Amino acid sequence: MGGSTWLPAALTHMSQSVDGLFYWVLGVITFFFVLVEVLLVGFLVRYRRTKQNLVGAAVHGNNKLEILWTLIPALILVAIGVFSVKYVYADQIAPAKPVVIQVIGHEWQWEFKYPNGVDTVNDLRVPAGQNVLFDITSADVIHGFDIPAVRLQQDAVPGRRTQFWVNVESQFVGQTFDVPCDQFCGPGHPTMVAKMQVMSPAAYQSWLQTEKQQQNSTSSNS
């Protein structure tokens, strides 16, 4: 999907589901906001002070109404919580045999380590249509590994490992997306942005082999 006027492109099926939850919550909030404002204006007009009605009538509580307007928001909040928790855990537990990419936060850059030993800085490559697991940590301070286009973020914490997984749809092959740090980590924080390029599986494997050869050649010459 191509996102919307106020959301970036949704690269994965899960990010599309998150967008669906967002729009559902927004719709519920908008409905009740409009309802409350309409009732407020109506009550202001209906029960306004007039010459014939200088003292308002005493209104006693209504137990049934109070239970109703307490129960409905409670059920809505439970539904939001259930779906939110479902998506959080689904994003952290990867399917079997994913492509594992290690993510290491540094002041102020992202380091990526690939399965064949390739090591890049601020250059993230992912194969489309495959499960990719990001194994995230930090070498110094707390950073925030954030990919807005997949609606996922995890803190990169020194001495700890966090993770989430993605499966980017093939229609985004050839496109590049920002991967910023979203935790303030010092004076270089605003410039700590990597680029994620979506590649076809064949192009991804070819890039890994070429990059490995170049890095081995550089190591041999140094």
C-alpha positions as CSV (number, residue, x, y, z in Angstrom):
1,M,0.0,0.0,0.0
2,G,1.2,3.5,-0.7
3,G,0.3,5.0,2.7
4,S,-1.9,8.2,2.8
5,T,-1.6,11.9,2.9
6,W,-0.4,11.8,6.5
7,L,1.2,8.4,6.9
8,P,4.2,7.0,5.0
9,A,4.0,4.0,2.8
10,A,3.1,0.8,4.7
11,L,5.7,-1.7,3.6
12,T,4.4,-4.9,5.3
13,H,1.1,-6.6,5.9
14,M,1.6,-5.9,9.7
15,S,2.1,-2.2,9.1
16,Q,-1.1,-2.1,7.1
17,S,-2.9,-3.8,10.0
18,V,-1.4,-1.2,12.4
19,D,-2.7,1.5,10.1
20,G,-6.1,-0.1,10.1
21,L,-6.1,-0.1,14.0
22,F,-5.0,3.6,13.9
23,Y,-7.9,4.6,11.6
24,W,-10.4,2.6,13.6
25,V,-9.3,4.3,16.9
26,L,-9.4,7.7,15.1
27,G,-12.9,7.0,13.8
28,V,-14.1,6.0,17.3
29,I,-12.5,9.1,18.9
30,T,-14.0,11.4,16.1
31,F,-17.5,9.9,16.6
32,F,-17.5,10.5,20.3
33,F,-15.9,13.9,20.1
34,V,-18.6,15.1,17.6
35,L,-21.3,13.5,19.7
36,V,-20.2,15.2,22.9
37,E,-19.8,18.6,21.2
38,V,-23.3,18.3,19.6
39,L,-24.8,17.4,23.0
40,L,-22.9,20.2,24.7
41,V,-24.2,22.8,22.3
42,G,-27.7,21.3,22.5
43,F,-27.7,21.4,26.3
44,L,-26.4,25.0,26.3
45,V,-29.3,26.1,24.1
46,R,-32.0,23.9,25.6
47,Y,-31.2,24.7,29.2
48,R,-29.9,28.2,28.9
49,R,-31.0,30.8,31.5
50,T,-34.1,32.8,30.5
51,K,-36.4,35.3,32.2
52,Q,-39.0,32.5,32.6
53,N,-36.4,30.1,33.9
54,L,-34.0,32.0,36.3
55,V,-33.4,28.9,38.4
56,G,-32.5,25.6,36.7
57,A,-34.5,22.5,37.5
58,A,-32.9,20.0,39.8
59,V,-31.8,16.9,37.9
60,H,-31.2,13.6,39.7
61,G,-28.8,11.0,38.6
62,N,-29.7,8.1,36.3
63,N,-28.0,4.8,37.3
64,K,-28.7,3.1,34.0
65,L,-27.2,5.9,31.9
66,E,-24.1,6.2,34.2
67,I,-23.5,2.4,33.9
68,L,-23.9,2.6,30.1
69,W,-21.5,5.5,29.5
70,T,-19.0,3.9,31.7
71,L,-19.3,0.4,30.2
72,I,-19.1,1.5,26.5
73,P,-15.7,3.4,26.9
74,A,-14.3,0.5,29.0
75,L,-15.2,-2.1,26.3
76,I,-13.6,0.1,23.6
77,L,-10.4,0.5,25.6
78,V,-10.2,-3.3,26.2
79,A,-10.6,-3.9,22.4
80,I,-7.9,-1.4,21.6
81,G,-5.6,-3.0,24.2
82,V,-6.2,-6.5,22.9
83,F,-5.4,-5.6,19.3
84,S,-2.4,-3.5,20.3
85,V,-0.8,-6.3,22.4
86,K,-1.5,-8.7,19.6
87,Y,0.5,-6.6,17.1
88,V,3.3,-5.9,19.6
89,Y,4.0,-9.6,20.3
90,A,3.5,-10.6,16.7
91,D,6.2,-8.2,15.5
92,Q,8.7,-9.5,18.1
93,I,8.4,-13.2,17.5
94,A,9.8,-14.0,14.1
95,P,8.8,-17.0,12.0
96,A,11.2,-19.9,11.6
97,K,14.6,-19.3,9.8
98,P,14.5,-15.6,9.2
99,V,17.3,-13.5,7.7
100,V,19.0,-12.1,10.8
101,I,20.6,-8.7,10.6
102,Q,22.4,-7.4,13.6
103,V,21.8,-3.7,14.4
104,I,24.3,-1.8,16.6
105,G,23.7,1.8,17.5
106,H,26.8,4.1,17.8
107,E,27.2,7.8,18.5
108,W,25.9,8.8,15.9
109,Q,25.5,6.1,13.2
110,W,23.9,2.7,12.7
111,E,26.0,-0.4,12.0
112,F,24.5,-3.4,10.3
113,K,26.0,-6.9,10.3
114,Y,24.7,-9.4,7.8
115,P,24.8,-13.2,8.0
116,N,27.8,-13.7,5.7
117,G,29.9,-11.2,7.7
118,V,29.3,-8.1,5.7
119,D,29.4,-4.9,7.8
120,T,27.9,-1.6,6.7
121,V,27.3,1.8,8.3
122,N,24.0,3.6,7.7
123,D,23.4,1.3,4.7
124,L,20.6,-1.2,5.4
125,R,19.6,-3.7,2.7
126,V,16.6,-6.0,3.0
127,P,15.3,-8.7,0.6
128,A,11.6,-8.3,-0.3
129,G,9.3,-11.2,0.4
130,Q,11.5,-12.7,3.1
131,N,11.3,-12.6,6.9
132,V,14.0,-10.4,8.2
133,L,14.8,-10.3,11.9
134,F,16.6,-7.2,13.4
135,D,18.7,-8.1,16.4
136,I,19.2,-4.7,18.1
137,T,21.7,-3.4,20.6
138,S,23.9,-0.4,21.3
139,A,27.7,0.1,21.8
140,D,27.4,3.2,23.9
141,V,24.1,5.0,24.9
142,I,20.4,4.3,24.4
143,H,19.3,4.8,20.8
144,G,16.0,4.3,19.1
145,F,15.9,2.0,16.0
146,D,12.9,3.3,14.1
147,I,11.6,2.4,10.7
148,P,8.5,4.6,10.2
149,A,7.5,2.8,6.9
150,V,7.0,-0.5,8.8
151,R,5.5,1.3,11.9
152,L,8.0,-0.4,14.2
153,Q,10.6,0.9,16.8
154,Q,12.8,-0.7,19.4
155,D,15.2,0.9,21.8
156,A,18.9,-0.1,21.3
157,V,20.2,-0.5,24.8
158,P,23.8,-1.2,25.8
159,G,24.2,-4.7,27.2
160,R,20.7,-5.8,26.1
161,R,19.2,-7.2,22.9
162,T,15.8,-6.3,21.5
163,Q,14.3,-7.4,18.2
164,F,11.5,-7.2,15.7
165,W,10.9,-8.7,12.3
166,V,9.6,-7.5,8.9
167,N,8.6,-9.0,5.6
168,V,8.6,-6.2,3.0
169,E,6.2,-6.5,0.1
170,S,7.8,-7.0,-3.4
171,Q,6.1,-3.8,-4.8
172,F,8.6,-1.7,-2.9
173,V,11.8,-3.2,-4.5
174,G,14.2,-0.5,-5.5
175,Q,12.8,2.1,-3.1
176,T,14.7,3.6,-0.2
177,F,13.4,4.6,3.3
178,D,14.7,6.5,6.2
179,V,15.8,4.7,9.4
180,P,16.3,7.5,12.1
181,C,17.2,7.3,15.7
182,D,14.2,8.5,17.7
183,Q,15.9,8.6,21.2
184,F,17.9,11.8,21.9
185,C,21.5,10.5,22.2
186,G,23.7,13.6,22.1
187,P,24.7,16.4,19.8
188,G,24.8,14.2,16.7
189,H,21.3,12.8,17.2
190,P,19.6,14.8,14.3
191,T,22.0,13.4,11.7
192,M,21.8,9.8,12.9
193,V,19.7,8.5,10.0
194,A,20.4,5.3,8.0
195,K,18.9,4.4,4.6
196,M,17.0,1.1,4.1
197,Q,16.9,-0.1,0.5
198,V,14.5,-2.9,-0.5
199,M,16.0,-5.4,-3.0
200,S,14.8,-8.4,-4.8
201,P,16.1,-11.7,-3.2
202,A,18.5,-12.3,-6.1
203,A,19.8,-8.7,-6.1
204,Y,20.2,-8.9,-2.3
205,Q,22.3,-12.1,-2.5
206,S,24.4,-10.6,-5.3
207,W,25.0,-7.5,-3.3
208,L,26.1,-9.5,-0.3
209,Q,28.6,-11.5,-2.3
210,T,30.0,-8.4,-4.0
211,E,30.2,-6.5,-0.7
212,K,31.9,-9.4,1.0
213,Q,34.6,-9.6,-1.7
214,Q,35.2,-5.9,-1.5
215,Q,35.5,-5.9,2.3
216,N,37.8,-8.9,2.1
217,S,40.0,-7.2,-0.5
218,T,40.1,-4.0,1.7
219,S,41.1,-6.1,4.7
220,S,43.9,-7.9,2.8
221,N,45.4,-4.6,1.5
222,S,45.4,-2.9,4.9
